[in-house]
Amino acid sequence: MEKITLNSPFDMHIHLRDGDMLKLVAPLSSHTFCGGIIMPNLVPPLDTKEAVVAYKNRILEAIGSDDFTPFMTLFFKPYTKEFLEDVKDEISAIKLYPAGITTNSEGGVSVIDTEALAPTLNAMAELNIPLCVHGETNGFVMDREKEFMSVYEALAVAFPKLKIIMEHITTKEAVELVQKYDNLYATITLQHLFITLDDVAGGMLKPHLFCKPIAKRPEDKEALLNIALSGHSKIMFGSDSAPHPKHKKEACGCAAGVFTSPIALQVLVELFETHGKLENLEKFVSQNAIDIYKLTPSSKAITLVKKDFVVPEAYEGFGEVVVPMYAGETIKWSLEK
């Protein structure tokens, strides 16, 4: 195949940051996607209706005339049902972070106790507000997601009417669990379909591949790849594209995050074509998200052509410099001009 058109591609987990970084990176997502679930871990986090609306307006200003809908999220904390009823029309989900487990998550939940969280989670279930979860403990880094499976299971059992999104899953255990409970769903990133920890630190350290959750073992990558390629109805693409300034990535104390937004669709087409599964790509990047989140499809269509594209060494603007995944390398598909 020399050309493919994807209808209504969504990115169901994305970081757009704020300020000058927002101005640089938001158009790189809005150009190729028709919408995305926007993460709330700003400083300060998005935990009021006013903050959500103001941030959405800044995003819309940054993307200009692009056909792109920012689906906003709240940073999880105990909320009353009255508050959730008031904010419901402005959000698509609420994101729960274990405290201190990733970027700007210090205000997250210290102990995930189903009884303590019940008032908020029951209200969310009643109002059909999904719960997105960064699923890691603060144990040994390679075991953090695996250790969190019991928490997901407890949440799924305690709140069967609550739609729970297991964000950026990275392990075979997560792939198995998402299929076990009707109310569990998951997103998978671009990088976790391609890399293991060996790619990050097996030779010279590659800071631009360092992210959280950290890339895992070959068998984990294989499990992720198999379920994504299958078009499984509970699995969505969520890039977790997480831009950091170049000087914060190429530094002691390297910031966690891989920037993939500008190349995500091109690389996914190559991946699905290589495995003979192009017929399932639109399920992964569009239809499953529409069904899970009950979205209204956009008329936006993105056409890609089989033509070599050299990934820029960096994206620059507004005083910011961000290095993408595969910087300087050649990929086999390009966006049609």
N, C-alpha and C positions, 0 to 999 in steps of 0.2 A: 504494500500500500504506500502511495506517495503523498497522500493528503488525508486528514481526518478533521471532522468538525465535532466539537464537544458542546452540547447544549446545557446552559445554566450550570457551569462549574462553580462549586462552592468550596471554600476553605473553612472547615468547621472548628478551627483552633488557630488563632493568629494573634501575634503581638504587633501593634502598630506604634507603641511608645507615645511620646507627646512632644510638643515643642518643635524644634528644628528637625529632630529625627522623624517625627510624624510626617512633616512636610516632605521629607526625602522618600520614606519607604511606603507610605500609604498609596501613592499612585502606582507603585510597582506591583501591588496586589490588585487594586481596582482596575488596572488595565486588562488583566486576564481572568479575573474571577467576577462573578455577578453578586457575590455577597460572602460574608464570613462572620464567624462567631468571634467577637472581640474580647480579649482577656482584660480583666479589671485590676491587675496588680500594678497599678501606677503608684506614685508617691505624691500625695496620700492615695490609698486605694479607693475604688469606686464603691461607696457604701451608702449613698443617698441618691434619691431621685434626681436632685438638682445636679449632682456630679455626673451621673450617667448622661443626662440630656446635654449638658455642656460639652462633655467629651465627644458625644455623637456629632454635635454641631462642628466641633473642631475637625473631626474626621471628614465630614462632608465638605468643609471648606478646603481641606487639603487635597481631596480627590477631584475637585472641580466638576466637570461635566460628565465624568465617567459614570456608567450604569453599574452601580455597586451599592448594595445595602449593608450597612454595618449592623449586625445583630448584637445588641449590647448585653453585657452580663454584670451582675452585682458580685462584689466580693463577699463571700459567706461570713455571716455572723448571726447571732440570734436576732430574728426579725419577728415582729408581730404579724398576725394575719391581716390586720388593718393596713399596715404599711405595705405588705405584699400586694394586697388588692389595689392599692393606690399606684404602685409602681409597675404592675403587671404588664400594662400595654407598652412600656418603654424597654422591656428586657425580654430576652429569649431564654435565659438560663441564669442560674446562680453558681458561682465557681467556689468550691471548697479547697483550700490549701492547708495541709498540715503546717503548723507554725514553723517558719524558718527553713523549710525544706528546699526552697528554690528562690529565684530572684524576687525580691520585694514581697516576701510572704511572712514577714515577721509578725504580722497581725492576724495570722491564720489560727486554726483550731489546735489547741495544745493537746487535748485528749478527745478522740472521736468516740464518744459514748452515745449509743443509740437512744438511751433514755433521756439524756440531757439535751440532745438535739431534736427530740421528737416534736416539740411544739412547732418549730420552724419547718421541719421536714414534712410533717403531716399537713401543714398549711400549704406548702409547695405542691404536695400531691393533689390536694383538693383543688388547687388553682391551676393544675397542669403546667407547673413551672419545672423544667428539668434541672437536675443537680449534676453539674460537671465536677469531676474530682481529679486532683493531682494525686495519684495513688502511690505514695511512697512513705515508708517509715523513715526514721533517721538511724537505722542500723548500718551494717556493713554495706557499702555503696552498691555492690553487685547483687545484693539480696533484698534491697529496699522494696522493689515492686513485688517480688514474690512474697515477702512478709506481709504485704498489704492485702493480699487476697482474702484473708480472713475478715478484714474490715469490709471489703466490698460485699462479701457473702453475708455478713451480719446486716449491712444496710439493705441488701436486696430482700432478705427474709423479713426484716422488721418493717419495711415500707414497700410492700408489693405493688402499690399503685403509683409509686414514685419512679419516674424515668431517670435512670442513673447512667451517666456517660463516663466510662473509664477513659480518661484522656491519655493520649500518646502512649499506648501500651507498648511494651518492649520485650515481653517474655512469653514463652510457650504456655506458662501457667495462666497468664491473662487471656490468651487465645482460647484456652480450654474453658475458663470460667465464664467468659462473655456468652458462650453458647449454652450455659447451664441454666441461667435464670432469664425469664421472659422480660424482666424490666432492666436488664443490663445491656448496654451498647458500648461501642468503643470507637475512638479515632486512632489512626496510625499516621505517623509522619513520613516524609520523604526519606530522611536520613536513616531511619531505622529499617527501611526496606533494603538498604544498600550496605550499611557498615556494621562492623562489630567493634568491640573494644580494641582489637588488634589494629584496626585501621586508625584509631585515634592515638594509641600509645604503644603499639607494638614495635615501632622503629623510632624515628624522630617524632617527637610530639607534634601533632597537628591541631593547634588551638581552635581553628575554625570548624573542626568536627566535634569539639567538646560541647556537650549539652547535658541537660538533666531532664528526664532520666538518662543516665549514661547508656551508651550502646552496650549490648550484652554479648552473648555467645553465638556461634554459628547456628546452633539448633534453634535458638530464639529467633534469629533473623529468618530462618527457613519457615518457621511457623507463621510469622507475620506475613511473609511473602505469599505463602499458600492461601491464607484466608483473604488477603487483599485481592489477589489475582482471581479468586473464585467468584468475586462479586457478592459475597455473603451479605445478606440484607441488614445485618446488625453492625456493619463496619463502614465507617466513613473516612474520607481523607481529611486530616487536620494537620496542616504543615508544622504547627508550633514554630513557624518562622519567627526567630527571635533576634532581631538586629541589635548589635552592640557596636559602639565606635571601634574602629580598628585598633586604636591604642589601648583599649580595655581588653581586647582579645589577645593581642600579641604582647602580653605583660605577665609579670608575676601576679598570681591571683587571677588568672584568666577567667573572664566572665563566661557563664554557661549559656549557650544558645547557638543554633546554626541558622544562618540566613538563607532561605531557599525560595522566597516568593517569586523572584523574577524568572526562575528556571523550572519551577515545580511541574507545570503541565507538560513542558517539553520533555523533561526527564521521565515523567510517568508514561507518556506515550511510548517512548523508547523501551521502557521496562515491560509494559504490557505487550508490545509488539514482539519483543524478543522471546517472550514466553507463549506466544500464540494465543493471547487472551484479550485482544483489543475489544472484543464484544462486551467485556465486563468493565471496561474503564469508566464508562459513563455512570455505571452503578456506583462505583467507588467515589467518583468526584462530584456526583450530582444526585441521582435518583434516590439513593439510600438516605442522604441527608434530607431530601424533600419529604420522604416518608416518615423518618424518625422525628424530625422537628415540625412536621406539618407546615412546610414552607410553600409559598406560592412561587412556582418556577418563573424565572425571568425569561424574556425573549432573547437575552444575550447569548450569542454563540461565538465560540473561539475556534478558528481554523488554524491548524498546524500543518506544516509541510516538511517532507523529508529533505532537509537541506542543512548542511553543517552550520553550526553556530558556535562562535568562540565566546565563551562566558567572559564578561569583563573582569579585569583584575580587581575592580572595586566600583562601587556606586558612590558618587560624590554629589554634594549639594548642600546649601544652607549651612556650610561650615562643618558638615558631618562627612565621614568616610566609613563605608561599610563593605566588608569583604564577603562575597557570596560563596556558597558551596560550589566546588568545581571551578573556582576562579582561575582564569587563564587556560582552561581545558576546552576541548572541542566536544560538543554533544551533537547528536545526529538529527535532531528535529529543531525547527525554528517556528516562531510565530509568523503567520502570513501577514505581509505588509498591508 
